């Protein structure tokens, strides 16, 4: 396109949610409640785990990391959306858009990687219990999470820098409720071939490798559970725990794949609803699904809420 249709835009218009004022008030109340529940649940889980010595195990270390990533993912999306719904001014600055894109990719990818790491942890605990303590040493767990953070941040940085090199149309109207790669590329007036290539080359493995690792881990876990004796309730307990974890995995990856593996010429209502599920609903449900059936977590949360963990001795 000609240079007259290109500009260094200062802001974008986000049109992902309804433009009707009465619906915007409804959305504001709904997403505010969901965000508060997300923050309260994940912050409590994070504080309980780091404060209770009994929870300093690999499983809870990964769960604390997941809670931190969920806090970041939800905050990077919902806070700006709440501000726009409240003011009814649906814009985001150019710098703010690229910043949101970076943190969304970083925390979103981290969620995916941590689900894979947690599946591997359960695989070792159920399928190789005698080698669990040796395999899941604290140093190895820290290394796993650190590598995940490095990969996800490099991936987010790559796409953000490539996006910063593009020129955008005068009317930067994004058909989404936050700055994502695909809707941004659609309003660019530059050639996006390199960006699209890197979405396939770099984004493909970042999306599919954790999913395949999670899938393989749970196939092995289910196979091991089926070999357990049916008496004693061990099989039922294992299935109950894995079932709740699998529900998160299916909801998270199912909605992601529906958005990114089934591209369309326009960002449809289906895409927006699916995006809401994995950016808002899943971070809200993770604390409940991963923690409420766990007795140690219930005790730690009870102590935290009663103030016993942070009670200092009187002099």
N, C-alpha and C positions, 0 to 999 in steps of 0.2 A: 504494500500500500504506500501511498505517497507520504512525504514528510508532513503534509498538512493534516493528516489524520493521526499523527503521533505526537506525544508530548510527555514531559516528565511530570506525570500527574501527582498532585499533592494528597489526594484521597480517593477512596473507592466507595461506591454505594453498594451496600449489602441488602439483597432483596430475598433472602431465603425464607423468612417467615412472613406471616400475613401483614398486610399494610393497613388493615382495618383497625381503627383506634380501640374499639371494644374488644377485639380479639387480642390486641397487643397487651392490654391490661390483664387479660386472662393468662396469656403466655408468661407475662412477667411474674405473676403470683405463682404459677406452676413451676417455672424454672428456678425461682428464688427458693421455694421449698425444697426442690430436688438438690439444689446446690448446698443449702444448709445441712441437709441430711448427709450428703456426700462428705462435706467437710467434717461434720461432727463424727461420723462413723470412722473415717480414715484417720483423723487426728487421734481419736481415742485408741484405735488399734495400734497406731504407731507409738504413742506414748506408753501404752500398756506393755508393749513388747520390749522397748528399750529400757523400761524401768523395772521390770520383773525378771529376776535372775533365772527363774525356772524356764523362761521363754527364750533364753539365749541359745537356741538350737538352729540348725540350718533351715528347717521348715519355717520357723517364725521370722528368721532373718530375711528370707525371701518374701514373706508376707508383709513385713515392715517396708521393704523396698517397693513392693507393689502398691501399698497404701500411699507412699510418697509420690510414686509416679501417677497414681490416680488423682491425687490432690493437684499436681501440676497440670495434668491433662484437662481436668474439669475447669480449673481456674483460667487456663489459657484461652478457653472457649467461652465459658458461661459469663464471666465477669463483663466482658465487652458486650455480649448479647444482652445482658440485663441492663447495662447502661443505655444501649440503643433503644430497648423496649421502653424504658422509663422516660427517656427524653423524646422518644418518637423521632429521633434524628439518626437515620440508619446509614451512617458513614463510618469509615475507619481510615486513618491517615495511611499514606504510603509506607512510612517507616513502621507504624503500628501493624500494618498488614504483614509485612515481611517478618516482623518480630513474632507475631502470632503464628505464622506459618512454621517458623523455626521451632518454637516450643511445642506446637501441636505435633509435628513430625517426631521430635525428640521423645516426648512423653508417650505418644501413641505407640511408637516403635518399642519403647521400653516396656510398655504393658505386654506387648506380644512376646518379647524375649523372656520376660519374667514368668509368663504363663508356661513357656517351654521349660524354663529352669525348674519351676515348681513341679511340673509333670515328671521331669527327670529325677527330682528328689524323691517323689512318691514311688517312682519305679525302683529306685535303689532300696528304699525302705521296705517295699512289699516283695520284690523279686529277689533281692540279695541282702537280706537283713543282717547276715553275719559279716558282710563286708561294708555295711553302711557307715559305721563310725570311721573306718579307715578311708573310704572313698570320699565322704563328705566332710573332710576336715575344715575347720574354720578358715584357714588360709585359702583353701580351694574355693570355698563359697564366696569369700570376698573377691577373689580373682574372677570368678564367673560373673558376678554382678558388675565389677569394674570393666571387664571386657564388653559387657552389654552396653554400659553407659558410653564407652568410647565409640563403639560401632554406631549406636543410635544418634549420637551427637554429630559424628562425621557425616552420616547420611543426611541429617537435617541441615547441616551446614552446606553440603554440596548443593542441595536443591534450592536453598535460600540464596546462595551466591549466584546460581544460574538464573534464578528468577529476577535478581537485582539487575542483571544485564539486559533484560528485555525492555522494550518501549511499549507503552499502553495507550489505548485509544482515549480520545478526549472524554468520552462518557465511559468511565470505568465502572460499569454496573455488573456486579458479581451475583450470579443466581444461586446464592448460598447464604447461610447465616454466619459463616466465618471464612477466613482466607485459606483455602485448600489449593492444591496444585492444579487440578483439572479445571475448576472454574476460573482460576487466574489465567491459565494459558488460553482460555477461550476469549478473553478480552485483550489479549496482547496483539499489537500491530506488527510485531517483529516475527522473524522466523523462529518457530518453536521446535524445530527438528531435534536439536541437541537436547533440549529439556525432555522431550518425549522419549528420546533414546535412553536417557539416563533414568527415567522413570522405569523403563523396562529392564535395563541392565543392572541398575543398583537397587531400585525399589522392588523388583520382582523377587530376588533372593531374600531381601529383608522381610518381605511379607510371607513367602512360602516356606523358607527354611525353618523358622520357629514353629509354624503350623505343622509341618511334617514331623519335626522332632516331638511335638506334643502328641500328635496322632499315634506315632510309633510307640511312644512311652505308654500311652493308655491302652493300646492293643496288647502290649506285653503285660500290663497290670491286670487287665480283664482276664487274660489267659491264665495268669497266676492265681487270681481269685477263684476262677472256675475249678482249679485243681485242688482248692482247699476243701477239707471235709465240711459237709453241710451242717453238722452238729456243732454246738458251742456258740453260734451266733457270730463267729468271726467273718464268715463270708458276707452276711447281711450288713454288718458294720462297715466292712470295706467297700461294698457296693454303695452304701448310703453316702459315705464320704466322697468316693470317686464320682458318684452321680451328681452331687452338688457342684463339684469342680468342673465336670464335663458340661454342665448347663451353662457355666460362665464361658467356657471355651467355645461352645457352639454358638452362643449368642454373639460373642465378640467377633469371631472369625466369620460367621455367617453374614453378619451385616457388613463387615469390611469387604468381603468378596463380592457381595451384591453391588457395592458401590464401585470398586476399583477393577474388578474383573469383568464387569458387564457395562462398559462405557456406552454412553448415549450422546447424541448431538447436543442435548440440553440437559441440565441438571434437574431431574424430575422430582416430584413430591416423594416418590419412593426412595430416591437417593437421600433426600433431606431427612426423612424419617429414619432411615438406616443409620445416617450419620449421628442423629440424636441418640440412638441406642448405644453406639459404641463410644461416643464422647461424653455422654451425660448419664445414661441409665446404667451402663455396666460399672463405671466407677462408683455409683451410688450403691449398687447391689453387692459388690465384692466384699465389703466388710461383713455383711450379714451372711452371705453364702459360705465364706471361708472361716468364720469365727463363731457364729452362734451355736453350732453343734459341738464346739470344742470346750470341754469342761475346764481345762487349764486357762483358756482365754476368758471364759466367763468369770473365773475366780480373779484373774488379773484385772479385768475391767471393773469388777465389783470393788476391789481394793483401790483402784484408781479413782473411781467415782466417790468413794467414801473418804478419800484424802489420806489414806494410810500410807500410800507409797511415798508421798512428798511431805510427810509429817516429820519435822525435825525435832530432835530431843531438846527438852527445856533445860536450861542451866539453873 
